[in-house]
């Protein structure tokens, strides 16, 4: 699949051939749902548990007379009504650490990339290099690209000036290629890849595919 490459200023910078194995497969909603659910569950922290009566190390010896004291007939200091005793019906430990097969995760990323390509919301730019970290300049360039809500994916490292300039722009986020994921791709209207990002994603996802070829 051939896609036109643009610069951040909106001008043409040639073409690039995208691997059909990565960017032109049939998207599957069930796979996307599984991967997004897995990602969101992985974000949840483990719910802490409270010590209940059986978890408290206190004496079980009867500490008072059965009758005649004028108080209740207690027999264990670990009971919930005592200071230091166990919690009655306390929260239980809940661990949100699901697993998902690596092949399913890779297929989900391919489906997300292909979905953006089929919707016409996938753009390829030459690079994300900016001369200065100026939000106003970047905003004007994104307007020429037609991107107001987009995820930018760079190569092994993100351009520092671009990262600084995009921090104040709503729904404009940038990631290195290794951080590309299904949830963030689907959570933005546009997906913008650099040449380096395309090469990295194809090397990561395509079996035996050659690096992206420039036309």
HULIN-V895391 format. One record per run of one state. SS is the DSSP state (alpha for helix, beta for strand, coil for the rest). FROM is the first residue (numbers start at 0). TO is the last residue. If there is no record, write none. Layout:
((SS FROM TO) (SS FROM TO))
This chain:
((coil 0 0) (beta 1 5) (coil 6 10) (beta 11 16) (coil 17 18) (alpha 19 22) (coil 23 27) (alpha 28 42) (coil 43 45) (beta 46 46) (coil 47 51) (alpha 52 54) (coil 55 92) (beta 93 93) (coil 94 100) (alpha 101 117) (coil 118 120) (beta 121 124) (coil 125 133) (alpha 134 144) (coil 145 148) (beta 149 152) (coil 153 158) (alpha 159 164) (coil 165 170) (beta 171 174) (coil 175 175) (alpha 176 178) (coil 179 180) (alpha 181 185) (coil 186 188) (beta 189 193) (alpha 194 204) (coil 205 211) (beta 212 213) (coil 214 214))
